[in-house]
């Protein structure tokens, strides 16, 4: 709003100054007697020529390389004074050679050089424009002969005024140009400061553009002699359209930089790729064609830039880029002023005080407009910064900061504080798996794809709370972390249906790196306000519910007080487990494994145990998943390996004819130095790797993972056997058989325990045994708890078995005692489960 009065004052002041530059007392001849110079001649010869006529005057104002002579004749003065002085002035200064000769009758009184390429001599030291004093004689007739030669058109308007008026108008014109130059300089310095402060791209283009505008304006109006040396002024005149062309190209480049943040023009746009060649072609044409030809080219370029810049500006505004309003304002006035000035050049518009002031005022308005544009862009940057602080960059969804900082006030503002709501948290649990299989970049891409797909779906679902962003966009999802998103239902009664719709999308196969897979996920929910009076507590309870999801519970659990108690129990377990690992409290048992063909003990599986002073005996099925979730699994594995190797080195009888199988987590193989650590521990105890089998619980994807491949290769080369534990219930089992170069396959107890009652378990178990034979690897059945199951497995030629029907897990001491017995184990009932 404050800009409008200022702009009005600028325009009125400029027009008033321009009108005062040539007052009402000035006389302007409309036609001047003219003749064309065919051969070089002197001023005296021109004076005496009778070829002057009015018909050639119009021709002299067009493009021509010929020289033209003009003649103004004044009668003898009739005043009482001996002489009377008049002053002649010109408005247009781009004439290469311009000579004025003053005659009294046939006597040459004075000669002035005022051409743009001429040396003005001492008259240049205090330049105030072209002011030619004409001293009229009362004894003789007075003639002023003007010789004009150059590639640029126009000489008019020529104005004549008396000495008093000339003095006044000289002062007025000086004030006018001082105002113009001062305003341009102040605005330019301000914009440069603001531009540099914002550190926006294209700063050098903006500076160059305004430098070109300043130089062009000085050349067109003649005040270049105030600020530039005569040599530089003459170079600018000679290469004026080169300067214009550079200015147009810089304007083009600056426009693209100013709009770069919103990708206007588009990266693959024709003008983006080839626009520079248009200006290069023009600049080359200035060295080949005539001034008239490339003046015409430049006129087309001006019109082209006018429509392109306006079109880009409108497109940017439609995209929500608000600073482009002043960009449009600036470019409209600058290019309009430049085009109108070109109209003067082509005589479409006459030279008047008003038309003369158009381009200077347009330059001021351009600078003023960009002062507002840069300030507006600073505000836009601040808005964008606030938006980015509250937005996930890859999906443009609200982020964690938005949830905790902005959402509470939004809920209160919408009057939802007393309404029942439900917070739903979705955790895409296979992000790490995808990272290991395909790399972090493709894993992040897969996460973004499914999140955006879910967002597109929730946008059409009813009963979900919409979240308003600073850029006026609305969303229905909040991305809390890389793999965790939430939404809020305003209809908790329909929560089951809403989550089912989400699950249908998540269960649909997706594609990454030409591999189809289904996302693994967990969903937890909590009710507001009954299960959380604020968003922090609500989020905590939804998180507890999500973390409580297990393989048997499905993908979604709503929060309950029982889950909260279980979560508190888990936190306590983690704390106590950390302490007991450091204190070496954990120990191991060994469950013997039996060759089902000979009934001999072939070895034993090492089973980790934890007896806490406060919690008592804690099952591995309870603390191992917690160790994997918290990263304690790495210390736990190291401690177990160290203890087993130490015990084995102290009791070589345990490895004389048998082997020991040691369980590790699949996460251990994803450590780069894992194999090296095992080998160092083994060498320390001077044990043979061939006496050990490494069992990996099947919980991760190993395909194309270089770290896993290197660890497996080192372990195999050292002599270790590798076994896949719980085969058939894990993720991508067939891929792991190949990736781990498996030596042994353990059929999960889930299938073995149901062999006598479940036909499907029989089919699957027998096929896994047959698969082991085909791959030439050892088949091991765990969970044998009856004689019927044992005999069935023997009939299928399963090679190794373990379970309570054979032997229960026992202490290492009891295991050594068992190995000392000579009676076959299956004939000794006291050893059976």
C-alpha positions in Angstrom: 0.0 0.0 0.0 2.8 2.4 0.8 4.3 1.8 -2.7 1.4 3.5 -4.6 1.8 7.1 -3.3 5.6 6.8 -3.8 5.2 5.7 -7.4 2.7 8.4 -8.1 5.1 11.0 -6.7 7.9 9.7 -8.8 5.9 9.8 -12.0 4.5 13.3 -11.3 7.9 14.7 -10.3 9.6 13.3 -13.3 7.0 14.5 -15.7 7.0 18.0 -14.1 10.8 18.2 -14.4 10.7 17.0 -18.0 8.1 19.6 -18.9 10.1 22.3 -17.2 13.2 21.3 -19.2 11.8 23.2 -22.2 9.5 25.9 -21.1 6.7 27.5 -23.0 9.0 30.2 -24.3 10.9 27.6 -26.4 10.4 27.7 -30.2 10.5 24.3 -32.0 10.8 24.4 -35.8 8.9 21.5 -37.3 10.8 21.4 -40.6 14.3 22.6 -41.3 15.8 23.2 -44.8 18.0 20.3 -45.6 20.2 18.9 -48.4 22.2 15.7 -48.8 26.0 15.9 -49.1 27.1 14.0 -52.2 30.8 15.0 -52.0 32.7 16.4 -49.1 32.4 20.1 -48.6 33.2 22.9 -46.2 30.7 24.8 -44.1 31.3 27.9 -46.2 30.3 25.9 -49.4 27.3 24.6 -47.7 26.2 28.0 -46.6 26.3 29.2 -50.2 24.5 26.2 -51.6 21.1 26.7 -53.0 20.2 23.0 -52.6 18.5 23.4 -49.3 14.8 22.4 -49.3 12.2 21.2 -46.9 11.5 17.9 -48.8 14.7 16.2 -47.7 14.2 16.9 -44.0 12.1 13.8 -43.3 14.7 11.6 -45.2 17.5 13.0 -43.0 15.7 11.7 -39.8 15.9 8.1 -41.0 18.7 5.5 -41.0 21.4 6.6 -43.4 25.2 6.8 -43.6 25.0 10.0 -45.7 25.8 13.4 -44.3 23.0 16.0 -44.2 23.3 19.7 -43.9 20.6 21.8 -42.2 20.2 25.6 -42.2 18.5 27.9 -39.8 18.4 31.6 -40.9 17.8 34.6 -38.6 17.1 38.1 -39.8 19.0 41.1 -38.5 17.9 42.0 -35.0 15.8 45.1 -34.6 16.4 45.7 -30.9 18.1 48.7 -29.5 20.9 46.5 -28.3 23.8 45.6 -30.7 23.2 41.9 -30.2 20.7 39.4 -28.9 21.6 35.8 -27.8 19.4 32.7 -28.5 20.2 29.2 -27.5 19.6 26.0 -29.5 19.3 22.7 -27.7 18.7 19.0 -28.7 17.1 16.2 -26.9 18.6 13.2 -28.7 22.3 12.7 -28.5 23.2 9.5 -30.3 24.5 11.2 -33.5 28.1 10.2 -34.3 29.1 13.4 -36.0 27.3 16.7 -35.3 28.8 20.1 -36.2 27.3 23.5 -35.6 28.6 26.5 -37.6 27.5 30.1 -36.8 27.7 32.7 -39.6 27.1 36.4 -39.8 26.5 36.8 -43.5 29.4 34.8 -44.9 31.7 35.2 -42.0 32.2 32.1 -39.7 31.9 33.2 -36.1 32.0 30.0 -34.2 32.2 26.2 -34.7 31.0 23.6 -32.1 31.5 19.8 -32.3 28.8 17.9 -30.5 28.9 14.5 -32.1 29.0 11.4 -29.9 32.3 10.3 -31.6 33.8 13.7 -31.7 36.3 15.4 -29.4 34.4 18.4 -27.8 37.6 19.9 -26.6 37.4 22.2 -23.6 33.6 22.3 -23.8 33.5 18.8 -22.4 34.8 19.8 -19.0 31.5 21.3 -17.7 29.0 19.5 -19.8 25.4 20.4 -19.3 23.9 19.1 -22.5 23.9 20.4 -26.0 23.4 24.2 -25.7 24.5 26.2 -28.8 24.6 30.0 -28.2 23.4 31.9 -31.3 24.5 35.5 -31.3 22.2 37.5 -33.6 23.7 40.6 -35.3 21.9 43.9 -36.0 24.2 44.5 -38.9 24.2 41.1 -40.7 21.9 38.2 -41.2 22.7 35.2 -39.0 22.8 31.6 -40.2 23.3 28.4 -38.2 24.6 25.5 -40.4 24.2 22.0 -38.9 26.0 19.0 -40.3 24.7 15.6 -39.2 26.3 12.2 -40.1 26.0 8.8 -38.5 24.2 5.4 -38.5 21.5 6.5 -36.0 18.4 8.4 -37.0 16.8 11.6 -35.7 18.0 15.1 -35.0 14.8 16.7 -33.8 13.4 18.2 -31.8 15.5 21.3 -32.1 14.4 24.0 -29.6 15.3 27.7 -29.6 15.0 29.9 -26.5 16.2 33.2 -25.2 19.1 33.5 -22.7 16.9 33.8 -19.6 14.8 30.8 -20.5 17.9 28.8 -21.4 19.6 29.5 -18.1 16.4 28.5 -16.2 15.9 25.3 -18.3 19.6 24.4 -17.9 19.2 24.4 -14.2 15.9 22.5 -14.4 17.4 19.9 -16.6 20.3 19.5 -14.3 18.0 19.0 -11.3 15.9 16.5 -13.3 18.9 14.3 -14.2 20.4 14.7 -10.7 17.1 13.4 -9.4 17.1 10.5 -11.9 20.7 9.5 -11.3 20.5 9.9 -7.5 17.3 7.8 -7.3 18.7 5.1 -9.6 21.9 5.0 -7.5 20.2 4.9 -4.1 17.7 2.2 -5.2 20.5 0.1 -6.9 22.7 0.3 -3.8 19.7 -0.7 -1.6 18.8 -3.6 -3.9 22.4 -4.8 -4.0 22.6 -4.8 -0.2 19.2 -6.6 0.1 20.2 -9.1 -2.6 23.5 -9.9 -1.1 21.9 -10.2 2.3 19.5 -12.8 1.0 22.3 -14.6 -0.8 20.0 -15.4 -3.7 21.4 -16.9 -7.0 21.8 -14.6 -9.9 23.3 -11.7 -7.9 25.9 -11.0 -10.6 23.2 -11.0 -13.3 21.1 -8.4 -11.4 24.2 -6.2 -10.8 25.2 -6.5 -14.5 21.6 -5.8 -15.7 21.4 -2.5 -13.8 24.9 -1.5 -14.9 23.8 -2.0 -18.5 20.6 0.0 -17.8 22.7 2.8 -16.3 25.1 2.8 -19.3 22.3 2.6 -21.8 20.4 5.4 -20.2 23.4 7.6 -20.0 24.2 7.1 -23.7 20.6 7.7 -24.8 20.2 11.0 -22.8 23.8 12.3 -23.1 24.7 12.4 -19.4 27.4 9.7 -20.1 29.8 12.7 -20.6 29.2 13.5 -16.9 30.5 10.2 -15.6 32.5 8.5 -18.3 35.7 9.5 -20.1 35.4 10.6 -23.7 37.1 7.4 -25.0 34.6 5.2 -23.1 31.7 7.3 -24.1 32.6 7.0 -27.7 33.1 3.2 -27.4 29.6 2.9 -25.9 28.1 4.9 -28.8 29.9 2.7 -31.4 28.7 -0.5 -29.7 25.4 0.7 -28.4 23.4 -2.3 -29.6 26.0 -4.7 -28.3 25.3 -3.1 -24.9 21.6 -3.4 -25.5 22.0 -7.1 -26.5 24.0 -7.9 -23.4 21.4 -6.2 -21.3 18.7 -8.3 -22.9 20.7 -11.5 -22.4 21.4 -10.7 -18.7 17.7 -9.9 -18.2 16.9 -13.4 -19.6 19.4 -15.1 -17.4 18.4 -13.2 -14.3 14.8 -14.0 -14.8 15.6 -17.7 -14.9 17.7 -17.4 -11.7 15.0 -15.4 -9.9 12.4 -18.1 -10.7 14.8 -21.0 -10.3 13.4 -22.2 -7.0 10.0 -23.0 -8.5 11.5 -24.5 -11.7 10.4 -21.9 -14.2 11.2 -22.5 -16.9 11.1 -26.3 -16.6 14.6 -27.9 -16.6 13.9 -29.5 -20.0 12.2 -26.4 -21.6 13.4 -25.3 -25.0 14.3 -21.8 -23.8 16.2 -23.2 -20.9 18.4 -25.2 -23.2 18.7 -23.0 -26.2 17.7 -19.5 -25.1 21.3 -18.3 -24.9 21.8 -18.9 -28.5 19.2 -16.4 -29.5 21.3 -13.6 -27.8 24.5 -15.0 -29.1 23.1 -14.8 -32.7 22.0 -11.2 -32.1 25.4 -10.2 -30.7 27.1 -11.7 -33.8 24.7 -9.9 -36.1 25.9 -6.6 -34.7 29.2 -7.3 -36.3 27.8 -8.2 -39.7 24.6 -6.3 -40.5 23.8 -2.6 -40.6 22.6 -0.6 -37.7 19.1 -0.5 -39.1 19.0 -4.4 -39.4 20.1 -5.2 -35.9 18.0 -2.4 -34.5 15.1 -4.3 -36.0 16.4 -7.5 -34.5 16.6 -5.9 -31.1 13.0 -4.6 -31.3 11.9 -8.2 -31.8 14.0 -9.3 -28.9 12.4 -6.7 -26.6 8.9 -7.8 -27.5 10.0 -11.5 -27.1 11.3 -10.8 -23.6 8.3 -8.8 -22.7 5.9 -11.7 -23.3 8.3 -14.4 -22.0 8.9 -12.6 -18.7 5.2 -11.8 -18.2 4.3 -15.4 -19.0 6.9 -16.8 -16.6 5.7 -14.4 -13.9 2.0 -15.3 -14.3 2.9 -19.0 -14.2 5.0 -18.5 -11.1 2.2 -16.6 -9.4 -0.2 -19.5 -10.1 2.3 -21.8 -8.4 2.0 -19.7 -5.3 5.3 -17.8 -5.6 4.1 -14.4 -4.2 7.3 -12.3 -4.7 6.6 -12.7 -8.5 4.0 -9.9 -8.1 6.7 -7.3 -7.9 8.8 -9.2 -10.5 5.9 -8.7 -12.9 5.6 -5.1 -11.9 9.3 -4.4 -12.5 9.6 -6.2 -15.8 6.4 -4.7 -17.1 7.6 -1.2 -16.6 11.2 -1.8 -17.6 10.4 -3.6 -20.8 7.5 -1.2 -21.6 9.8 1.7 -21.1 12.5 0.1 -23.3 9.9 -0.7 -26.1 8.5 2.8 -26.0 12.0 4.2 -26.2 12.5 2.0 -29.3 9.4 3.5 -30.7 11.0 6.9 -30.4 14.1 5.5 -32.2 11.8 4.4 -35.0 9.8 7.6 -35.0 6.6 5.8 -34.0 6.5 8.1 -31.0 7.7 11.8 -31.2 10.4 13.1 -28.9 8.6 15.2 -26.3 9.4 15.9 -22.6 7.0 13.2 -21.6 8.3 10.5 -24.0 11.9 11.4 -23.0 11.2 10.7 -19.4 9.5 7.3 -20.0 12.7 5.1 -20.0 14.3 6.9 -17.0 11.1 6.6 -15.0 10.7 2.9 -16.1 14.2 2.2 -14.8 13.4 3.8 -11.4 10.2 1.8 -11.2 12.0 -1.4 -12.1 14.5 -0.8 -9.2 11.7 0.2 -6.9 9.7 -2.9 -7.9 12.6 -5.2 -7.2 13.2 -3.5 -3.8 9.7 -4.8 -2.9 10.3 -8.1 -4.7 13.4 -8.9 -2.7 11.7 -7.9 0.5 8.8 -10.0 -0.4 11.1 -12.9 -1.3 12.7 -12.5 2.1 9.3 -13.0 3.7 8.7 -15.9 1.4 12.0 -17.4 2.4 11.1 -17.0 6.1 7.7 -18.7 5.4 9.5 -21.5 3.5 12.0 -21.8 6.3 9.2 -22.2 8.8 7.4 -24.6 6.5 10.5 -26.7 6.0 11.1 -26.8 9.8 7.7 -28.3 10.1 7.7 -30.4 6.9 9.4 -33.6 5.8 11.5 -32.6 2.8 11.0 -35.7 0.7 7.2 -36.1 1.0 6.2 -32.6 2.0 4.1 -34.0 4.8 4.1 -32.5 8.3 6.9 -33.8 10.5 7.6 -34.5 14.1 8.1 -30.8 15.0 4.7 -30.0 13.5 3.0 -32.7 15.6 4.4 -31.5 18.9 4.6 -27.7 18.2 1.7 -26.9 15.9 -0.9 -29.6 16.2 -2.0 -28.9 19.8 -3.0 -25.3 18.9 -4.7 -26.5 15.7 -6.8 -29.0 17.6 -7.8 -26.3 20.1 -8.5 -23.8 17.3 -10.8 -26.3 15.5 -12.7 -26.9 18.8 -11.7 -30.6 18.9 -10.3 -30.5 22.5 -13.4 -32.2 23.9 -14.1 -34.5 21.0 -13.1 -38.2 20.9 -10.2 -38.8 18.6 -7.9 -41.8 17.8 -4.2 -41.5 17.0 -3.0 -44.3 14.6 0.7 -45.0 14.2 2.0 -47.0 11.3 5.6 -48.3 11.5 7.1 -49.7 8.2 9.4 -52.1 9.9 11.3 -53.4 6.8 13.2 -50.1 6.1 16.4 -51.6 7.5 15.8 -54.8 5.6 15.4 -52.9 2.3 18.6 -50.9 3.1 20.6 -54.0 3.6 19.2 -55.6 0.4 19.1 -52.6 -2.0 21.0 -49.7 -0.4 19.8 -46.7 1.7 18.8 -44.6 -1.3 16.4 -47.1 -2.8 15.1 -48.0 0.6 14.2 -44.4 1.3 12.6 -44.1 -2.1 10.5 -47.2 -1.4 9.4 -45.7 2.0 8.5 -42.4 0.3 6.5 -44.1 -2.4 4.3 -46.1 0.0 3.9 -43.1 2.3 2.7 -40.9 -0.6 0.4 -43.7 -1.8 -1.1 -43.9 1.7 -1.4 -40.2 1.8 -3.3 -40.2 -1.5 -5.6 -42.8 -0.1 -6.3 -41.0 3.2 -7.1 -37.8 1.3 -10.2 -39.5 0.0 -11.1 -41.2 3.3 -13.8 -39.7 5.6 -13.4 -39.1 9.3 -9.7 -38.1 9.3 -8.3 -34.9 10.7 -6.7 -32.5 8.1 -3.5 -30.7 9.0 -2.9 -27.2 7.6 0.6 -26.1 6.6 2.0 -22.6 6.2 1.8 -22.9 2.4 -1.9 -23.4 2.8 -1.7 -27.0 1.8 -3.7 -29.6 3.8 -2.6 -33.2 4.5 -3.9 -36.1 6.5 -0.6 -37.8 7.4 2.3 -36.8 9.6 5.7 -38.3 9.0 7.3 -38.6 12.4 10.4 -40.5 11.3 11.8 -42.1 8.2 9.5 -45.2 8.6 6.9 -44.0 11.0 3.7 -42.1 10.1 0.5 -41.2 11.9 -3.0 -40.0 11.2 -5.8 -38.9 13.5 -9.3 -40.3 13.2 -12.2 -38.0 14.2 -14.5 -41.1 14.2 -13.0 -43.6 16.5 -16.0 -45.8 16.0 -15.0 -46.4 12.4 -11.3 -47.0 13.3 -11.4 -50.7 12.4 -12.7 -49.9 8.9 -10.2 -47.1 8.4 -7.2 -49.3 9.4 -8.5 -52.1 7.2 -8.3 -49.7 4.2 -4.8 -48.8 5.1 -3.8 -52.4 5.5 -5.2 -53.3 2.1 -2.8 -50.8 0.5 0.2 -51.9 2.6 -0.5 -55.6 1.8 -0.4 -54.9 -1.9 2.9 -56.0 -3.4 5.3 -53.3 -4.5 8.4 -53.2 -6.6 11.9 -52.2 -5.8 14.8 -52.8 -8.2 12.7 -55.2 -10.2 11.9 -57.3 -7.1 8.3 -57.6 -5.8 7.8 -57.6 -2.1 5.2 -56.7 0.5 5.9 -54.1 3.2 6.1 -55.3 6.7 4.5 -53.1 9.2 3.1 -52.6 12.7 0.1 -50.4 13.6 -0.7 -49.1 17.1 -3.5 -46.8 18.2 -4.6 -44.8 21.2 -7.8 -43.0 22.1 -8.1 -39.3 23.0 -8.7 -38.2 25.7 -9.4 -41.5 27.6 -6.0 -42.9 26.8 -4.0 -39.7 26.6 -5.1 -36.2 27.7 -2.4 -34.6 25.5 -0.7 -35.4 22.2 2.6 -36.3 24.0 0.9 -39.0 26.1 -1.3 -40.1 23.2 1.8 -40.6 21.0 3.5 -42.5 23.8 0.6 -44.9 24.2 0.2 -45.5 20.4 4.0 -46.2 20.3 3.6 -48.8 23.1 0.7 -50.4 21.2 2.7 -50.5 18.0 5.8 -52.0 19.7 3.6 -54.7 21.3 2.5 -56.1 17.9 3.9 -59.6 17.5 3.8 -62.3 14.8 0.8 -63.9 16.5 -1.2 -60.8 17.2 -1.5 -59.6 13.7 -0.5 -56.1 12.4 -2.6 -53.9 14.6 -3.0 -53.5 18.4 -5.0 -50.8 20.1 -3.5 -49.5 23.4 -4.6 -51.1 26.7 -3.4 -50.7 30.3 -2.1 -54.2 30.1 0.2 -53.2 27.2 1.5 -50.3 29.2 2.4 -52.6 32.0 4.1 -55.0 29.6 6.0 -52.1 28.1 7.2 -51.0 31.5 8.2 -54.6 32.1 10.2 -54.6 28.9 12.0 -51.4 29.8 13.0 -53.0 33.1 14.2 -56.1 31.3 16.4 -54.0 29.0 17.9 -52.2 32.0 18.6 -55.4 33.9 19.9 -57.2 30.8 22.4 -54.4 30.1 23.7 -54.6 33.7 23.9 -58.4 33.7 25.8 -58.5 30.3 28.4 -56.2 31.8 28.7 -58.4 34.9 28.9 -61.6 32.9 25.8 -63.0 34.7 24.4 -64.8 31.6 25.5 -68.4 31.0 24.7 -71.2 28.6 23.2 -74.7 28.4 23.7 -77.4 25.8 21.0 -79.5 24.1 22.4 -82.6 22.5 21.8 -83.4 18.9 21.4 -87.0 17.7 22.2 -88.7 14.5 18.8 -90.3 13.7 20.4 -93.2 11.7 22.9 -94.3 14.4 21.3 -92.8 17.5 24.7 -91.3 18.4 25.2 -87.8 19.8 26.8 -85.8 17.0 27.1 -82.6 19.0 25.0 -80.0 20.9 23.3 -76.7 20.4 24.5 -73.9 22.8 21.5 -72.2 24.3 22.0 -68.9 26.2 20.4 -68.5 29.6 19.7 -65.6 31.9 18.8 -65.9 35.6 18.4 -62.4 37.1 18.5 -61.8 40.8 15.3 -59.7 40.6 13.4 -61.3 37.8 14.5 -64.9 38.2 14.8 -67.1 35.1 14.0 -65.1 31.9 13.2 -66.9 28.7 15.4 -66.3 25.6 12.3 -65.8 23.6 11.6 -62.8 25.8 15.0 -61.1 26.1 16.6 -62.0 22.7 14.1 -59.8 20.6 14.6 -57.0 23.1 18.4 -57.3 22.7 18.0 -57.1 18.9 15.7 -54.1 19.1 18.1 -52.1 21.4 21.5 -53.2 19.9 22.5 -55.3 22.9 22.6 -58.3 20.7 26.1 -57.5 19.5 27.5 -57.5 23.1 25.4 -60.6 23.9 26.8 -62.5 20.9 30.4 -61.5 21.7 30.0 -62.6 25.3 28.5 -65.9 24.4 31.2 -66.8 21.8 33.9 -65.8 24.3 32.4 -68.0 27.0 31.8 -71.0 24.7 35.3 -70.9 23.2 36.9 -70.6 26.6 34.9 -73.6 27.9 35.6 -75.7 24.8 39.3 -75.0 25.1 39.2 -76.1 28.8 37.2 -79.3 27.9 38.6 -80.6 24.6 36.6 -83.8 25.2 33.5 -81.9 24.2 34.8 -81.5 20.7 36.7 -84.8 20.2 34.0 -86.4 18.0 31.2 -83.9 18.3 30.5 -80.4 17.2 28.9 -77.4 18.9 26.3 -75.2 17.3 26.2 -71.6 18.4 23.2 -69.3 17.7 23.8 -65.8 16.5 21.5 -63.0 15.3 21.1 -62.3 11.6 22.1 -58.7 12.6 25.5 -59.9 13.6 26.4 -60.8 10.0 25.6 -57.2 9.0 28.7 -56.0 10.9 31.7 -55.5 8.8 34.2 -56.9 11.3 32.0 -59.8 12.7 34.0 -62.7 11.1 37.3 -61.2 12.1 36.1 -60.9 15.7 35.0 -64.6 15.8 38.4 -65.7 14.3 40.3 -63.7 16.8 38.4 -65.3 19.7 38.9 -68.7 18.2 42.6 -68.2 17.7 43.0 -67.0 21.2 41.7 -70.3 22.5 43.5 -72.3 19.8 40.4 -74.1 18.6 39.5 -75.5 15.2 36.6 -73.7 13.3 35.6 -77.1 11.8 34.2 -78.1 15.3 31.6 -75.4 15.3 28.4 -74.6 13.5 27.1 -71.0 13.3 23.3 -71.0 13.4 21.6 -67.8 12.1 18.0 -67.1 13.0 16.2 -66.1 9.8 15.1 -62.5 10.3 16.7 -60.4 7.6 17.3 -60.1 3.9 20.8 -60.9 2.8 20.5 -60.8 -1.0 23.2 -58.7 -2.7 24.6 -57.5 0.7 28.4 -57.2 0.4 29.0 -57.2 4.1 27.1 -60.4 4.7 28.8 -62.0 1.7 32.3 -61.1 3.0 31.5 -62.4 6.5 30.1 -65.7 5.2 33.1 -66.2 2.9 35.6 -65.6 5.8 33.7 -68.0 8.1 33.5 -70.7 5.4 37.2 -70.3 4.5 38.1 -70.7 8.2 36.1 -74.0 8.4 32.9 -73.0 10.1 29.6 -74.7 9.1 26.6 -72.4 8.6 23.1 -73.3 9.5 19.7 -71.6 9.0 17.7 -71.8 12.2 13.8 -71.9 12.2 13.7 -72.5 8.5 10.3 -72.0 6.9 8.9 -69.2 9.1 11.4 -66.4 8.3 11.7 -63.9 5.5 12.8 -64.9 2.0 14.1 -68.4 3.1 15.2 -69.5 -0.4 17.2 -66.4 -0.9 19.0 -67.0 2.4 19.9 -70.6 1.5 21.9 -69.2 -1.4 23.2 -66.0 0.2 24.5 -67.9 3.3 26.0 -70.9 1.3 24.2 -73.0 3.9 25.6 -76.3 5.2 22.7 -77.2 7.4 18.9 -76.6 7.5 17.0 -76.7 10.7 13.3 -77.3 10.3 11.4 -75.2 12.8 9.6 -76.8 15.7 6.3 -75.2 14.5 6.2 -77.9 11.8 7.7 -80.8 13.7 5.4 -80.6 16.8 2.3 -81.0 14.5 3.5 -83.8 12.3 1.1 -86.4 13.6 -2.0 -84.2 13.4 -1.4 -81.8 10.5 -1.1 -83.0 6.9 0.2 -79.7 5.7 3.1 -79.8 8.3 3.9 -83.3 7.0 4.0 -82.2 3.4 6.2 -79.1 4.2 8.6 -81.0 6.6 9.1 -83.8 4.1 9.7 -81.4 1.3 12.3 -79.5 3.4 14.1 -82.8 4.1 14.0 -83.7 0.4 15.3 -80.2 -0.4 18.2 -80.7 2.0 19.1 -84.0 0.2 18.9 -82.3 -3.2 21.2 -79.4 -2.0 23.5 -81.9 -0.3 23.1 -80.2 3.1 22.3 -81.6 6.5 18.6 -81.7 7.6 18.0 -81.1 11.3 14.6 -81.4 13.0 14.1 -79.6 16.3 11.2 -80.0 18.7 10.9 -83.8 18.6 8.7 -84.5 21.6 7.2 -88.0 20.9 8.3 -91.4 19.6 5.8 -91.2 16.8 7.3 -88.0 15.5 10.8 -89.5 15.8 9.9 -92.6 13.8 8.2 -90.6 11.1 11.3 -88.4 10.7 13.5 -91.5 10.5 11.3 -92.9 7.8 11.8 -89.7 5.8 15.6 -90.0 6.3 16.0 -86.8 8.3 19.6 -86.8 9.4 19.8 -85.1 12.8 17.2 -84.5 15.5 16.9 -82.7 18.8 14.1 -82.2 21.3 12.8 -83.1 24.7 12.0 -86.7 23.6 15.7 -87.1 23.0 17.5 -84.8 25.5 16.6 -81.7 27.4 19.0 -78.8 27.5 21.6 -79.4 30.2 24.5 -77.7 31.8 28.0 -78.0 30.2 29.0 -80.3 33.0 26.1 -82.6 32.5 26.8 -82.6 28.8 30.4 -83.8 29.4 29.1 -86.5 31.7 26.7 -87.6 29.0 29.4 -87.9 26.5 31.3 -90.2 28.9 28.5 -92.8 28.9 28.9 -95.7 26.6 25.3 -96.8 26.5 23.4 -95.5 23.5 21.3 -92.5 24.7 18.0 -93.7 23.3 18.1 -96.9 25.4 18.5 -94.9 28.6 15.1 -93.7 29.7 16.5 -91.5 32.5 18.0 -89.2 29.8 14.8 -88.7 27.9 12.4 -85.8 28.2 
